[in-house]
Amino acid sequence: MRISANRIAAGLAAALLTTLTATLPASPAAAGEPVQSPDQGLVFYSSEPTEVVGRQATPDGVCHQLPADTTWLLAWSGGFRSVPGYRTPDCSGQASELNNFHSWPKGHYLTYKAS
């Protein structure tokens, strides 16, 4: 059931990204790379403008800094099972699962671990 839900979420995300890519105007001030659909690995996105601000190819379980402009992420491939986000700079304290399709305010999470 979880695999089906993940596939449905990935399909919805791909449809959303396609829609956003087609409807949002290109911004000359955009520093990140453009959105690709489908993409590969764990991809970090900003919301305004929608662009890729970071990537991780495979899970490693190590504490990483979340790219500063990240407001949502999506695991396209690579076997990512869990991506907890932390509000601390050292992956300590309470974690929130970020590997679900939702967003958060910029700067809300500082670090993450991907497994």
BELFENTA-V518969 format. One record per residue. D_CENTER is the distance of its C-alpha to the mean C-alpha in Angstrom with 1 decimal. Layout:
d_center:D_CENTER
d_center:D_CENTER
This chain:
d_center:22.3
d_center:18.9
d_center:18.5
d_center:19.6
d_center:17.2
d_center:14.2
d_center:15.8
d_center:16.4
d_center:12.9
d_center:11.8
d_center:14.9
d_center:14.2
d_center:10.8
d_center:12.7
d_center:15.5
d_center:13.6
d_center:12.1
d_center:15.7
d_center:17.2
d_center:15.3
d_center:16.0
d_center:19.6
d_center:20.2
d_center:18.7
d_center:21.0
d_center:20.2
d_center:20.3
d_center:22.5
d_center:20.9
d_center:17.4
d_center:16.7
d_center:13.5
d_center:13.7
d_center:13.8
d_center:11.5
d_center:12.7
d_center:13.2
d_center:13.3
d_center:11.2
d_center:11.3
d_center:9.7
d_center:6.3
d_center:4.7
d_center:3.4
d_center:5.3
d_center:8.5
d_center:10.6
d_center:14.0
d_center:14.3
d_center:11.4
d_center:10.5
d_center:8.5
d_center:8.9
d_center:8.2
d_center:8.2
d_center:9.7
d_center:12.2
d_center:13.4
d_center:13.3
d_center:15.9
d_center:16.1
d_center:16.6
d_center:15.6
d_center:13.4
d_center:13.0
d_center:9.6
d_center:9.8
d_center:12.0
d_center:10.8
d_center:7.2
d_center:7.4
d_center:4.4
d_center:1.1
d_center:4.0
d_center:6.8
d_center:9.3
d_center:11.9
d_center:13.3
d_center:14.3
d_center:11.5
d_center:13.4
d_center:12.1
d_center:9.5
d_center:11.5
d_center:10.9
d_center:14.2
d_center:15.9
d_center:18.1
d_center:18.1
d_center:19.2
d_center:17.1
d_center:20.2
d_center:20.9
d_center:19.3
d_center:15.8
d_center:13.5
d_center:11.5
d_center:7.7
d_center:7.6
d_center:9.1
d_center:8.4
d_center:9.2
d_center:8.7
d_center:10.6
d_center:12.9
d_center:12.2
d_center:13.5
d_center:13.5
d_center:11.9
d_center:13.2
d_center:12.5
d_center:10.9
d_center:12.5
d_center:11.3
d_center:14.1
